[in-house]
Amino acid sequence: MSQLEIFELVLMYTVIGTLAGLFLVGIFALFLWYLIFKFYSRNRSESKEKPGGA
């Protein structure tokens, strides 16, 4: 293999690895966002139902 082909392979795997890593981090972030706002909205609605703010 020539130096150019080795460079292309390294660059390709670097880009694919970076994109795959960012994709997985994005999926995890969306999952956390869903959980946080699911529990946050539930707690906000419960506090509105209680008179006197207690």
N, CA, C and O atoms as a GROMACS GRO file, in nm:
protein
  216
    1MET      N    1   0.084  -0.119   0.000
    1MET     CA    2   0.000   0.000   0.000
    1MET      C    3   0.088   0.125   0.000
    1MET      O    4   0.193   0.130   0.065
    2SER      N    5   0.043   0.222  -0.074
    2SER     CA    6   0.120   0.346  -0.079
    2SER      C    7   0.088   0.433   0.043
    2SER      O    8  -0.006   0.408   0.118
    3GLN      N    9   0.170   0.534   0.060
    3GLN     CA   10   0.150   0.626   0.172
    3GLN      C   11   0.014   0.694   0.163
    3GLN      O   12  -0.051   0.718   0.264
    4LEU      N   13  -0.030   0.725   0.040
    4LEU     CA   14  -0.158   0.791   0.021
    4LEU      C   15  -0.273   0.700   0.064
    4LEU      O   16  -0.368   0.746   0.128
    5GLU      N   17  -0.265   0.573   0.029
    5GLU     CA   18  -0.371   0.480   0.067
    5GLU      C   19  -0.378   0.462   0.218
    5GLU      O   20  -0.486   0.454   0.275
    6ILE      N   21  -0.263   0.455   0.283
    6ILE     CA   22  -0.260   0.444   0.429
    6ILE      C   23  -0.320   0.569   0.491
    6ILE      O   24  -0.398   0.561   0.586
    7PHE      N   25  -0.283   0.686   0.437
    7PHE     CA   26  -0.338   0.812   0.487
    7PHE      C   27  -0.490   0.815   0.470
    7PHE      O   28  -0.562   0.859   0.560
    8GLU      N   29  -0.539   0.770   0.354
    8GLU     CA   30  -0.684   0.768   0.330
    8GLU      C   31  -0.756   0.676   0.428
    8GLU      O   32  -0.862   0.710   0.478
    9LEU      N   33  -0.698   0.559   0.455
    9LEU     CA   34  -0.760   0.466   0.549
    9LEU      C   35  -0.765   0.525   0.690
    9LEU      O   36  -0.867   0.517   0.758
   10VAL      N   37  -0.654   0.584   0.733
   10VAL     CA   38  -0.650   0.644   0.867
   10VAL      C   39  -0.752   0.756   0.877
   10VAL      O   40  -0.824   0.767   0.976
   11LEU      N   41  -0.757   0.840   0.774
   11LEU     CA   42  -0.851   0.952   0.774
   11LEU      C   43  -0.995   0.902   0.774
   11LEU      O   44  -1.080   0.956   0.845
   12MET      N   45  -1.024   0.799   0.694
   12MET     CA   46  -1.159   0.744   0.687
   12MET      C   47  -1.202   0.689   0.822
   12MET      O   48  -1.312   0.718   0.869
   13TYR      N   49  -1.117   0.608   0.885
   13TYR     CA   50  -1.154   0.551   1.013
   13TYR      C   51  -1.164   0.657   1.122
   13TYR      O   52  -1.244   0.644   1.214
   14THR      N   53  -1.083   0.762   1.112
   14THR     CA   54  -1.092   0.871   1.209
   14THR      C   55  -1.226   0.943   1.196
   14THR      O   56  -1.293   0.969   1.296
   15VAL      N   57  -1.264   0.974   1.073
   15VAL     CA   58  -1.391   1.044   1.050
   15VAL      C   59  -1.509   0.956   1.090
   15VAL      O   60  -1.601   1.003   1.157
   16ILE      N   61  -1.507   0.829   1.050
   16ILE     CA   62  -1.617   0.738   1.084
   16ILE      C   63  -1.626   0.719   1.235
   16ILE      O   64  -1.736   0.718   1.291
   17GLY      N   65  -1.512   0.703   1.301
   17GLY     CA   66  -1.512   0.688   1.446
   17GLY      C   67  -1.564   0.811   1.516
   17GLY      O   68  -1.639   0.801   1.614
   18THR      N   69  -1.526   0.928   1.468
   18THR     CA   70  -1.573   1.053   1.527
   18THR      C   71  -1.724   1.067   1.510
   18THR      O   72  -1.795   1.101   1.605
   19LEU      N   73  -1.773   1.042   1.389
   19LEU     CA   74  -1.917   1.054   1.364
   19LEU      C   75  -1.996   0.952   1.445
   19LEU      O   76  -2.102   0.985   1.499
   20ALA      N   77  -1.946   0.830   1.456
   20ALA     CA   78  -2.016   0.728   1.534
   20ALA      C   79  -2.017   0.767   1.682
   20ALA      O   80  -2.119   0.750   1.750
   21GLY      N   81  -1.906   0.818   1.732
   21GLY     CA   82  -1.900   0.861   1.871
   21GLY      C   83  -1.995   0.976   1.899
   21GLY      O   84  -2.066   0.974   2.000
   22LEU      N   85  -1.998   1.075   1.810
   22LEU     CA   86  -2.090   1.187   1.829
   22LEU      C   87  -2.235   1.142   1.820
   22LEU      O   88  -2.321   1.193   1.892
   23PHE      N   89  -2.263   1.047   1.731
   23PHE     CA   90  -2.399   0.994   1.719
   23PHE      C   91  -2.442   0.927   1.849
   23PHE      O   92  -2.553   0.949   1.896
   24LEU      N   93  -2.354   0.846   1.906
   24LEU     CA   94  -2.388   0.778   2.032
   24LEU      C   95  -2.404   0.877   2.146
   24LEU      O   96  -2.494   0.862   2.229
   25VAL      N   97  -2.319   0.978   2.152
   25VAL     CA   98  -2.332   1.081   2.256
   25VAL      C   99  -2.463   1.156   2.237
   25VAL      O  100  -2.530   1.189   2.335
   26GLY      N  101  -2.500   1.184   2.113
   26GLY     CA  102  -2.626   1.253   2.085
   26GLY      C  103  -2.747   1.171   2.127
   26GLY      O  104  -2.841   1.226   2.184
   27ILE      N  105  -2.746   1.042   2.099
   27ILE     CA  106  -2.856   0.955   2.140
   27ILE      C  107  -2.866   0.952   2.292
   27ILE      O  108  -2.976   0.960   2.347
   28PHE      N  109  -2.752   0.941   2.361
   28PHE     CA  110  -2.751   0.941   2.507
   28PHE      C  111  -2.802   1.074   2.562
   28PHE      O  112  -2.876   1.075   2.661
   29ALA      N  113  -2.764   1.185   2.499
   29ALA     CA  114  -2.810   1.317   2.545
   29ALA      C  115  -2.960   1.331   2.526
   29ALA      O  116  -3.027   1.386   2.613
   30LEU      N  117  -3.014   1.283   2.415
   30LEU     CA  118  -3.159   1.289   2.395
   30LEU      C  119  -3.232   1.204   2.498
   30LEU      O  120  -3.338   1.244   2.547
   31PHE      N  121  -3.177   1.089   2.531
   31PHE     CA  122  -3.238   1.003   2.632
   31PHE      C  123  -3.239   1.072   2.768
   31PHE      O  124  -3.340   1.070   2.838
   32LEU      N  125  -3.126   1.134   2.806
   32LEU     CA  126  -3.121   1.207   2.933
   32LEU      C  127  -3.217   1.325   2.932
   32LEU      O  128  -3.284   1.350   3.033
   33TRP      N  129  -3.225   1.398   2.821
   33TRP     CA  130  -3.317   1.511   2.810
   33TRP      C  131  -3.461   1.464   2.830
   33TRP      O  132  -3.538   1.529   2.900
   34TYR      N  133  -3.497   1.352   2.769
   34TYR     CA  134  -3.631   1.297   2.784
   34TYR      C  135  -3.660   1.263   2.930
   34TYR      O  136  -3.765   1.299   2.983
   35LEU      N  137  -3.566   1.194   2.996
   35LEU     CA  138  -3.588   1.156   3.135
   35LEU      C  139  -3.598   1.278   3.227
   35LEU      O  140  -3.686   1.284   3.312
   36ILE      N  141  -3.508   1.373   3.209
   36ILE     CA  142  -3.506   1.491   3.296
   36ILE      C  143  -3.636   1.568   3.282
   36ILE      O  144  -3.697   1.603   3.384
   37PHE      N  145  -3.682   1.596   3.161
   37PHE     CA  146  -3.802   1.676   3.145
   37PHE      C  147  -3.928   1.597   3.175
   37PHE      O  148  -4.031   1.657   3.208
   38LYS      N  149  -3.923   1.465   3.164
   38LYS     CA  150  -4.038   1.384   3.204
   38LYS      C  151  -4.060   1.398   3.354
   38LYS      O  152  -4.172   1.422   3.398
   39PHE      N  153  -3.954   1.383   3.433
   39PHE     CA  154  -3.968   1.394   3.578
   39PHE      C  155  -3.988   1.539   3.619
   39PHE      O  156  -4.060   1.566   3.716
   40TYR      N  157  -3.926   1.634   3.549
   40TYR     CA  158  -3.939   1.775   3.584
   40TYR      C  159  -4.084   1.821   3.564
   40TYR      O  160  -4.139   1.890   3.650
   41SER      N  161  -4.146   1.782   3.452
   41SER     CA  162  -4.283   1.826   3.427
   41SER      C  163  -4.379   1.758   3.524
   41SER      O  164  -4.480   1.817   3.562
   42ARG      N  165  -4.350   1.635   3.565
   42ARG     CA  166  -4.436   1.567   3.661
   42ARG      C  167  -4.430   1.639   3.796
   42ARG      O  168  -4.534   1.660   3.859
   43ASN      N  169  -4.312   1.677   3.841
   43ASN     CA  170  -4.297   1.747   3.968
   43ASN      C  171  -4.360   1.885   3.962
   43ASN      O  172  -4.417   1.930   4.062
   44ARG      N  173  -4.352   1.953   3.849
   44ARG     CA  174  -4.413   2.085   3.837
   44ARG      C  175  -4.565   2.074   3.843
   44ARG      O  176  -4.630   2.158   3.905
   45SER      N  177  -4.623   1.973   3.779
   45SER     CA  178  -4.769   1.959   3.781
   45SER      C  179  -4.818   1.919   3.920
   45SER      O  180  -4.926   1.961   3.960
   46GLU      N  181  -4.740   1.839   3.993
   46GLU     CA  182  -4.780   1.802   4.129
   46GLU      C  183  -4.776   1.923   4.222
   46GLU      O  184  -4.862   1.938   4.308
   47SER      N  185  -4.676   2.010   4.205
   47SER     CA  186  -4.666   2.125   4.293
   47SER      C  187  -4.775   2.227   4.264
   47SER      O  188  -4.813   2.302   4.353
   48LYS      N  189  -4.826   2.232   4.141
   48LYS     CA  190  -4.935   2.325   4.108
   48LYS      C  191  -5.067   2.279   4.168
   48LYS      O  192  -5.153   2.361   4.198
   49GLU      N  193  -5.084   2.149   4.184
   49GLU     CA  194  -5.210   2.097   4.236
   49GLU      C  195  -5.225   2.120   4.386
   49GLU      O  196  -5.337   2.127   4.436
   50LYS      N  197  -5.115   2.133   4.456
   50LYS     CA  198  -5.122   2.148   4.602
   50LYS      C  199  -5.147   2.295   4.638
   50LYS      O  200  -5.069   2.382   4.598
   51PRO      N  201  -5.253   2.324   4.711
   51PRO     CA  202  -5.277   2.463   4.750
   51PRO      C  203  -5.178   2.508   4.856
   51PRO      O  204  -5.134   2.428   4.939
   52GLY      N  205  -5.143   2.634   4.854
   52GLY     CA  206  -5.053   2.688   4.954
   52GLY      C  207  -4.908   2.664   4.924
   52GLY      O  208  -4.822   2.706   5.003
   53GLY      N  209  -4.876   2.599   4.816
   53GLY     CA  210  -4.738   2.576   4.778
   53GLY      C  211  -4.664   2.478   4.865
   53GLY      O  212  -4.541   2.471   4.859
   54ALA      N  213  -4.735   2.402   4.946
   54ALA     CA  214  -4.667   2.306   5.035
   54ALA      C  215  -4.673   2.167   4.978
   54ALA      O  216  -4.621   2.073   5.038
   0.00000   0.00000   0.00000
